[in-house]
Amino acid sequence: MTWLSAHRWVAGFTSAEPTQGNASVDSWAAPDSEQSEPFSQPTASSRLPIRLAARAASSAVGVVRDPRMIGVLRAGPRVGVFLTRAVRANRSLDDADAVGAVRPTPGLALQAYLDEVLIALFHHPDLVPRADDYSPAAADLTRTRELFAARGWLDSPTDYHRDPDPPDDHRSSDEHALGLRYEHTTFTSGWEPDPEEPGRDRWLRHEANATVHAWVARAPGSGQRSWLVCAHGFGMGANPFVDLRAFRTPQLQRRGVNVVIPVLPLHGPRASGRVRGEDLMTIDLVDSMHGIAQATWDLRRTIRWLRATQGAERIGVIGYSLGGLVAALVASLEEDLSCVIAGIPVVDLPGLFRRHSGPHVGRLAEEHGVLGPVADDVHRVVSPLAMACKVPSERRYIFAGLADQMSTFDQARRLWLHWGRPTMAPYAGGHVGFFWSGAVKGLVDQAVADSLSA
């Protein structure tokens, strides 16, 4: 899936506090104190209806206070606000910005509503950041910013990224998933935070994350030299069939293009949290920065492997949502890519967190400085908006949903402007609507034909 899954930060998108346990219900519903008249003493059977009624009332209160229910109830009004603002914004768009024009239709409203409902359903009260999570997260950000400034990485973000060597320990096994044949390839990532970076020890405790897993699907016949390296979205990476289908692998294979999908850090077999990707997107924004940096390294290491051992002659990169951010970063660091396709891309993680954080989390984050300018500075080293794209402008491609309520169209538009207004396919839909969009299919087909065809 490319939409945001439940994790500690997303859980704070609404203002609701975590629901409290109902351990005290029985204590007031069935008191143990003696009664003045012995025959009025409630029996166990007589207390049962009272207990059931109390528990039902407590459950009803819990449902009302559950941030998931609150989010669902707010979905409609939020869509209404979005459409109203979009109509107003259309009036001020000039010809150059008309790419972002929104035409309100019932179908567009429905897709925006589905995005809002999906976001709401992923909010879990047990995953709200604790009050004592904010101070250490803010301290890590401050120390990281000081280190980055001293190293010159804030002024030159590309210098933060080292050039990887191709892996020398890759192993592959032939597998299949519901009729799709692929190779499950693994190799050592080799990426670590700088020894002086805050959060380094915490990051390295994710032992499974040290191994890169990748799904490799080769085009029929020998001598196919074109490859598309795919960066999946948040919460994906656990099901090869879903991942391969999401990137339309069979169609690419028929066009003579090999596909490789490296699993992003802390996803799928690399995960260590309760939810896939959970530890990548917590209140500790240093962790999210490390995750994006390692993902970028892993894709570049995959590219070096393809060139060194697989005879690759033409390599393009594509990414969805969070993977769109990774693909855009790879295109800012890696030489000689044939094309880059950024789909429904996130380009500003702190900004995305600010958008989705509810009043309660937002207030605490602001008080502690977790989501302010310091977070923006630290994330400059993983922001494609702070770097120049190395892929020629005619081979840069972007697609984005006009009704996207998750990564939002504005994030894609900022990348489009930064990249010099390359080919872009806006579609009338939400975050996951791209899969059914003819405009998106046409854009990807064009990129493949122009950049990866022999």
Summary of the structure (lengths in Angstrom):
residues: 454
radius of gyration: 24.6
end to end distance: 31.6
largest distance: 94.5
contacts: 1580
relative contact order: 0.14
helix: 52%
strand: 13%
